[in-house]
């Protein structure tokens, strides 16, 4: 092939590669999540291969299990929330709520004389300030939850399509993952050993991200539910489960649960318990995620936890929720490519 033909072919290839990426970009999140789930459950797919030889049936069974694991908690949480709402509505009377709200907005009962002296020193009305703050907090939380619920409902069709793409990606990647790997090996100009090393690192970090996020979420759910039990709030198992589920999504997080619960303690007259409940959740529940997630992911992929933490935070800023996956993946791929470059150029020491 002549040089001008090569340049023409490369140019056309780059053009259509960009077009294909533009076509797939709206579905990039379910595609990546589907591949990640396939990597995590691939050992199970291989294990049942001794009993079930049909690849389509194997992929279907494993994918069905994944769908149940994903949708099961949704159903349990919705049922639990419905029951809890019924219980709360039957326990809380209007007179009790009004009494608790009066306690919350009463500066003397909530903060004591010392805080009131500070308010007076700066010319601030304690009762008015606290009343406005309480109303602002409650209305802000209500507005946020209402907006989030509307977004979920309005994005229902998009969620269904994304979920179907995720399931189909998982199914086909389980079944045809080896063929895709062979295609990549043929396409890549690197040596097969380098390609296999890169793929192994991607698989390794994918599993580490999955397990790291799951363990971190379970830890937050455990400590969150423990807080509900310690401070006498109802249904610690249910609310701990919900907090664990929300902990997977850093933009939401357990604070959606523990902030209204803490306000409920305050308005019910349990001022000290409410303050300690907030301290417990902000110090323990909210911080355990920043300790466990980078440690587990960094330990699995042999990268310093601080770099993993930076990659997660940077990924959240650049890509939103999916940054908890994209960030560490980008970091590991970059470091792996760097090590391959140094190895091939015989620069073992910087």
C-alpha positions as semicolon CSV with decimal commas, in nm:
position;residue;x (nm);y (nm);z (nm)
1;X;0,000;0,000;0,000
2;X;0,132;0,341;-0,097
3;X;0,194;0,608;0,163
4;X;-0,091;0,829;0,039
5;X;-0,325;0,531;0,057
6;X;-0,218;0,464;0,415
7;X;-0,280;0,826;0,516
8;X;-0,619;0,820;0,345
9;X;-0,715;0,497;0,521
10;X;-0,598;0,630;0,858
11;X;-0,792;0,954;0,806
12;X;-1,111;0,770;0,713
13;X;-1,062;0,533;1,006
14;X;-1,023;0,823;1,254
15;X;-1,330;0,998;1,109
16;X;-1,557;0,698;1,141
17;X;-1,409;0,609;1,479
18;X;-1,515;0,954;1,600
19;X;-1,863;0,900;1,453
20;X;-1,898;0,560;1,620
21;X;-1,789;0,708;1,954
22;X;-2,047;0,984;1,910
23;X;-2,314;0,718;1,850
24;X;-2,216;0,520;2,160
25;X;-2,144;0,817;2,388
26;X;-2,503;0,851;2,523
27;X;-2,480;0,489;2,641
28;X;-2,122;0,491;2,766
29;X;-2,218;0,455;3,133
30;X;-2,434;0,139;3,099
31;X;-2,178;-0,005;2,855
32;X;-1,891;0,039;3,100
33;X;-2,100;-0,080;3,397
34;X;-2,210;-0,386;3,198
35;X;-1,848;-0,474;3,118
36;X;-1,753;-0,418;3,482
37;X;-2,029;-0,650;3,604
38;X;-1,927;-0,909;3,346
39;X;-1,568;-0,896;3,473
40;X;-1,680;-0,935;3,833
41;X;-1,911;-1,229;3,762
42;X;-1,692;-1,393;3,496
43;X;-1,545;-1,644;3,746
44;X;-1,899;-1,764;3,819
45;X;-1,962;-1,790;3,444
46;X;-1,652;-2,008;3,410
47;X;-1,736;-2,215;3,718
48;X;-2,080;-2,322;3,595
49;X;-1,930;-2,404;3,256
50;X;-1,851;-2,754;3,379
51;X;-2,222;-2,823;3,421
52;X;-2,379;-2,601;3,155
53;X;-2,202;-2,617;2,821
54;X;-2,438;-2,390;2,632
55;X;-2,282;-2,041;2,635
56;X;-2,612;-1,860;2,577
57;X;-2,777;-2,036;2,869
58;X;-2,478;-1,970;3,096
59;X;-2,474;-1,602;3,007
60;X;-2,849;-1,578;3,055
61;X;-2,842;-1,736;3,401
62;X;-2,555;-1,519;3,527
63;X;-2,713;-1,205;3,379
64;X;-3,047;-1,294;3,538
65;X;-2,872;-1,327;3,874
66;X;-2,713;-0,984;3,826
67;X;-3,052;-0,830;3,739
68;X;-3,205;-0,979;4,055
69;X;-2,916;-0,847;4,266
70;X;-2,966;-0,498;4,120
71;X;-3,346;-0,482;4,129
72;X;-3,398;-0,678;4,452
73;X;-3,280;-0,401;4,689
74;X;-3,500;-0,149;4,503
75;X;-3,811;-0,357;4,573
76;X;-3,719;-0,422;4,937
77;X;-3,641;-0,056;5,002
78;X;-3,965;0,064;4,842
79;X;-4,172;-0,183;5,047
80;X;-3,983;-0,090;5,363
81;X;-4,033;0,282;5,302
82;X;-4,406;0,234;5,249
83;X;-4,439;0,042;5,577
84;X;-4,223;0,294;5,762
85;X;-4,426;0,585;5,630
86;X;-4,744;0,420;5,755
87;X;-4,590;0,361;6,099
88;X;-4,459;0,716;6,129
89;X;-4,788;0,871;6,023
90;X;-4,971;0,668;6,288
91;X;-4,724;0,756;6,567
92;X;-4,677;1,130;6,515
93;X;-4,971;1,352;6,596
94;X;-5,006;1,710;6,491
95;X;-4,987;1,840;6,848
96;X;-4,662;1,652;6,916
97;X;-4,507;1,786;6,596
98;X;-4,606;2,144;6,679
99;X;-4,460;2,104;7,027
100;X;-4,133;1,970;6,884
101;X;-4,112;2,251;6,629
102;X;-4,158;2,503;6,907
103;X;-3,867;2,341;7,094
104;X;-3,652;2,359;6,783
105;X;-3,720;2,728;6,732
106;X;-3,677;2,816;7,099
107;X;-3,321;2,935;7,144
108;X;-3,317;2,894;7,523
109;X;-3,415;2,527;7,518
110;X;-3,193;2,435;7,224
111;X;-2,868;2,618;7,285
112;X;-2,891;2,753;7,638
113;X;-2,799;3,087;7,781
114;X;-2,447;3,098;7,643
115;X;-2,559;3,089;7,281
116;X;-2,835;3,343;7,348
117;X;-2,577;3,583;7,490
118;X;-2,378;3,552;7,167
119;X;-2,691;3,622;6,962
120;X;-2,769;3,928;7,174
121;X;-2,410;4,054;7,157
122;X;-2,426;4,070;6,779
123;X;-2,783;4,198;6,777
124;X;-2,941;3,880;6,639
125;X;-3,279;3,755;6,750
126;X;-3,224;3,394;6,853
127;X;-3,584;3,284;6,815
128;X;-3,620;3,444;6,472
129;X;-3,280;3,321;6,353
130;X;-3,342;2,964;6,464
131;X;-3,693;2,964;6,326
132;X;-3,572;3,084;5,987
133;X;-3,285;2,831;5,992
134;X;-3,512;2,543;6,083
135;X;-3,764;2,640;5,817
136;X;-3,487;2,682;5,561
137;X;-3,335;2,342;5,638
138;X;-3,668;2,164;5,625
139;X;-3,784;2,338;5,309
140;X;-3,445;2,280;5,143
141;X;-3,451;1,908;5,218
142;X;-3,813;1,880;5,101
143;X;-3,734;2,070;4,782
144;X;-3,429;1,853;4,712
145;X;-3,618;1,527;4,767
146;X;-3,912;1,649;4,558
147;X;-3,683;1,757;4,274
148;X;-3,490;1,430;4,288
149;X;-3,814;1,229;4,280
150;X;-3,939;1,429;3,981
151;X;-3,612;1,368;3,799
152;X;-3,633;0,995;3,865
153;X;-3,992;0,983;3,738
154;X;-3,924;1,202;3,432
155;X;-3,611;1,001;3,349
156;X;-3,794;0,672;3,390
157;X;-3,782;0,578;3,018
158;X;-3,413;0,671;3,001
159;X;-3,342;0,461;3,309
160;X;-3,524;0,162;3,159
161;X;-3,328;0,192;2,833
162;X;-2,998;0,228;3,018
163;X;-3,078;-0,073;3,236
164;X;-3,164;-0,285;2,931
165;X;-2,837;-0,181;2,763
166;X;-2,647;-0,267;3,082
167;X;-2,808;-0,613;3,094
168;X;-2,744;-0,680;2,725
169;X;-2,384;-0,561;2,756
170;X;-2,330;-0,794;3,049
171;X;-2,484;-1,086;2,861
172;X;-2,283;-1,042;2,542
173;X;-1,959;-0,959;2,720
174;X;-1,987;-1,276;2,927
175;X;-2,052;-1,480;2,616
176;X;-1,819;-1,308;2,368
177;X;-1,555;-1,155;2,594
178;X;-1,280;-1,385;2,468
179;X;-1,358;-1,296;2,105
180;X;-1,342;-0,927;2,192
181;X;-1,005;-0,981;2,360
182;X;-0,870;-1,160;2,051
183;X;-0,990;-0,871;1,832
184;X;-0,813;-0,623;2,059
185;X;-0,491;-0,825;2,045
186;X;-0,500;-0,823;1,664
187;X;-0,579;-0,452;1,647
188;X;-0,318;-0,334;1,899
189;X;0,036;-0,269;1,770
190;X;0,183;-0,367;2,108
191;X;0,325;-0,709;2,186
192;X;0,071;-0,961;2,304
193;X;0,238;-0,979;2,644
194;X;0,198;-0,603;2,689
195;X;-0,163;-0,615;2,569
196;X;-0,244;-0,898;2,808
197;X;-0,078;-0,709;3,092
198;X;-0,288;-0,400;3,014
199;X;-0,609;-0,603;2,996
200;X;-0,523;-0,779;3,320
201;X;-0,472;-0,447;3,497
202;X;-0,805;-0,315;3,365
203;X;-0,978;-0,631;3,487
204;X;-0,802;-0,604;3,821
205;X;-0,897;-0,241;3,880
206;X;-1,252;-0,306;3,759
207;X;-1,303;-0,572;4,023
208;X;-1,129;-0,360;4,286
209;X;-1,361;-0,065;4,212
210;X;-1,666;-0,289;4,237
211;X;-1,567;-0,454;4,564
212;X;-1,428;-0,132;4,709
213;X;-1,754;0,055;4,648
214;X;-1,965;-0,231;4,780
215;X;-1,764;-0,275;5,101
216;X;-1,755;0,100;5,158
217;X;-2,131;0,127;5,110
218;X;-2,194;-0,166;5,345
219;X;-1,974;-0,004;5,610
220;X;-2,164;0,323;5,585
221;X;-2,494;0,138;5,600
222;X;-2,379;-0,060;5,905
223;X;-2,264;0,246;6,099
224;X;-2,568;0,442;5,984
225;X;-2,806;0,172;6,105
226;X;-2,605;0,142;6,426
227;X;-2,661;0,513;6,483
228;X;-3,036;0,469;6,442
229;X;-3,026;0,190;6,701
230;X;-2,803;0,377;6,949
231;X;-3,017;0,692;6,943
232;X;-3,349;0,508;6,964
233;X;-3,476;0,572;6,614
234;X;-3,697;0,309;6,457
235;X;-3,612;0,043;6,196
236;X;-3,228;0,055;6,206
237;X;-3,198;-0,236;5,962
238;X;-3,423;-0,070;5,703
239;X;-3,260;0,273;5,728
240;X;-2,912;0,120;5,737
241;X;-2,991;-0,068;5,417
242;X;-3,117;0,249;5,249
243;X;-2,808;0,441;5,361
244;X;-2,585;0,165;5,222
245;X;-2,767;0,183;4,891
246;X;-2,738;0,563;4,878
247;X;-2,369;0,544;4,976
248;X;-2,292;0,388;4,637
249;X;-2,392;0,723;4,486
250;X;-2,158;0,987;4,637
251;X;-2,368;1,280;4,513
252;X;-2,657;1,158;4,727
253;X;-2,508;0,966;5,017
254;X;-2,647;0,875;5,360
255;X;-2,695;1,240;5,460
256;X;-3,033;1,236;5,285
257;X;-3,145;0,996;5,559
258;X;-2,959;1,109;5,870
259;X;-3,024;1,485;5,835
260;X;-3,407;1,451;5,847
261;X;-3,368;1,190;6,123
262;X;-3,154;1,429;6,328
263;X;-3,404;1,711;6,277
264;X;-3,679;1,475;6,393
265;X;-3,488;1,412;6,716
266;X;-3,454;1,787;6,771
267;X;-3,819;1,868;6,706
268;X;-3,925;1,578;6,930
269;X;-3,751;1,738;7,227
270;X;-3,442;1,511;7,233
271;X;-3,203;1,802;7,183
272;X;-2,885;1,641;7,315
273;X;-2,954;1,317;7,129
274;X;-3,016;1,512;6,809
275;X;-2,688;1,702;6,837
276;X;-2,491;1,386;6,919
277;X;-2,664;1,205;6,633
278;X;-2,545;1,472;6,388
279;X;-2,191;1,459;6,530
280;X;-2,186;1,079;6,505
281;X;-2,302;1,074;6,143
282;X;-2,082;1,358;6,019
283;X;-1,767;1,224;6,187
284;X;-1,810;0,847;6,150
285;X;-2,067;0,764;5,880
286;X;-1,963;1,035;5,634
287;X;-1,588;0,985;5,677
288;X;-1,570;0,603;5,666
289;X;-1,627;0,620;5,290
290;X;-1,318;0,836;5,237
291;X;-1,108;0,588;5,435
292;X;-1,228;0,250;5,313
293;X;-1,283;0,310;4,941
294;X;-0,933;0,441;4,852
295;X;-0,767;0,188;5,084
296;X;-0,942;-0,113;4,929
297;X;-0,904;0,002;4,569
298;X;-0,544;0,113;4,619
299;X;-0,452;-0,210;4,797
300;X;-0,599;-0,428;4,523
301;X;-0,434;-0,244;4,233
302;X;-0,113;-0,162;4,426
303;X;-0,151;0,214;4,398
304;X;-0,116;0,460;4,684
305;X;-0,458;0,525;4,844
306;X;-0,403;0,901;4,823
307;X;-0,371;0,880;4,443
308;X;-0,685;0,669;4,430
309;X;-0,869;0,925;4,643
310;X;-0,758;1,206;4,411
311;X;-0,867;1,006;4,106
312;X;-1,211;0,945;4,259
313;X;-1,261;1,310;4,356
314;X;-1,132;1,431;4,020
315;X;-1,353;1,182;3,841
316;X;-1,658;1,306;4,032
317;X;-1,580;1,664;3,930
318;X;-1,522;1,579;3,562
319;X;-1,774;1,301;3,502
320;X;-2,027;1,320;3,783
321;X;-2,143;1,002;3,958
322;X;-1,964;0,775;3,712
323;X;-1,636;0,940;3,814
324;X;-1,600;0,685;4,096
325;X;-1,537;0,432;3,816
326;X;-1,381;0,647;3,544
327;X;-1,127;0,815;3,772
328;X;-0,946;0,504;3,901
329;X;-0,970;0,338;3,558
330;X;-0,805;0,633;3,387
331;X;-0,534;0,646;3,654
332;X;-0,454;0,274;3,629
333;X;-0,451;0,272;3,248
334;X;-0,219;0,573;3,246
335;X;0,020;0,421;3,498
336;X;0,017;0,086;3,315
337;X;0,091;0,251;2,981
338;X;0,369;0,448;3,149
339;X;0,526;0,129;3,286
340;X;0,501;-0,035;2,943
341;X;0,671;0,264;2,782
342;X;0,952;0,259;3,035
343;X;0,996;-0,117;2,994
344;X;1,008;-0,104;2,616
345;X;1,251;0,187;2,622
346;X;1,464;0,019;2,891
347;X;1,425;0,302;3,143
348;X;1,373;0,106;3,459
349;X;1,467;0,391;3,692
350;X;1,368;0,754;3,668
